[in-house]
């Protein structure tokens, strides 16, 4: 193979490596814009309310335990009874927990960035079933109970938008700010009347909770039998947490999801016991599920994914140029390779800037059309033929169409990409199957493909 051909292949490889520099700069710009958007979304959430997690309700009974303990006098050795006291709290999870919620979403814009907020209208009900003698057995007489209360943990209480009223065993009670239990974090609590300490009774409760938040709504299934149903007009839910819905319906009009869990699946009683003993409460709060309201068209993520295929695009385009050189006996200057490569790289900058103001599909179409027309027009002069330029543009448009399909079919991206590369390789092998590569260097590659008279 001649030195001229070796020089040309080396120049093409060097150009591809040099084009990685602007591509990496555009990739860095994508990351910078992502960071700016995250800052704006955080600022919007800071001025309204963050993502919400609901923990509870949990029945809490503060107590003082009084008992006598025998002790021995240090000097006289006489034994005597001394009264001992200790304070603590008993915690009871609901026997039944039901939440029916409807979630409405709205957009808040700041500049070119938009945040998705939601308003959740929840009807919460259930029942507590206290064990006989509160589970204390014969020691019940040693306990003196203070006023019990119902504690509900809400991660960001700024999102509460209604006056909370508790319906408890036929009584209407008011909630007060604060969960009154530091282990459960922020929230609300409702003081309750004195309860029958003999236990065995069923305590019904219900209340309505209107909650505003951003991005995500999570719920801890605190009941021995928990049933949570959420409906919304948002058509792109992402179900998150430790438990997926037992049934769900998602359509263009919204979604409906139902979760059903039990203590056998959640082991929440043990997690609560660990939390009360002073161990980490992460296990208690982590056993949650819910829905994340995500934007299905994340233009930055899709642009970042598109850049990953840039090297393939540039390599395929240069390969087509090189085939014209060796098959049509035409010379393409490395500068012309470089100009076409820069046009391909600038496509991603156009895509990024347009997608911040238009839908991603429309931005992609405009950017791809602009690049195809520009490169097709330029190549028609490089290859001395409008027909060849149009064919090259059509091939490039096909590649852009396949890239868009790759971006939309995330699960099949690897398969589609592999088939594309294999198809291109097969095409090159078929077209060059009779080519005398040792004679390529004797082809008239030195004559320019775009003399001044053609411009």
Buried (B, 14 or more C-beta within 10 A) or exposed (E): EBEBBEEBEEBBEEBBEEBBEBBEEBBEBBEEBBEBBEEBBEEBBEEBBBBBBBBBBBBBBBBEBEBEEEEEEEEEEEEEEEEEEEEEBBBBBBBBBBBBBBBBBEEBEEEEBBBBBBBBBBBBBBBBBBEEBBEBEEEBEBBEBEEBBBBBBBBBBBBBEEEBBBBBBEEEBEBEEBBBBEBBBBBBBBBBEEBEBEBEEEBEBBBBBBBBBBBBBBBBBBBBBBBBBBBBEBEBBEBBBBBEBEEBEBEEEBBBBBBBBEBEEBEBBEBBEBBBEEEEBEBBBBBBBBBBBBEEEBBBBBBBBBBBBBBBBBBBBBBBBBBBBBEBEBBBBBEBBBBBBBBBBBBBBBBBBBBBEBEBBEBBBBBBEBBBEBBBEBBBBBBBBEEBBBBBBEBBBEBBEBBBEBBEEEEEBEEBBEEBEEEBEEEBEEEBEEEEEEEBBEBEBEEBBBEEEEE
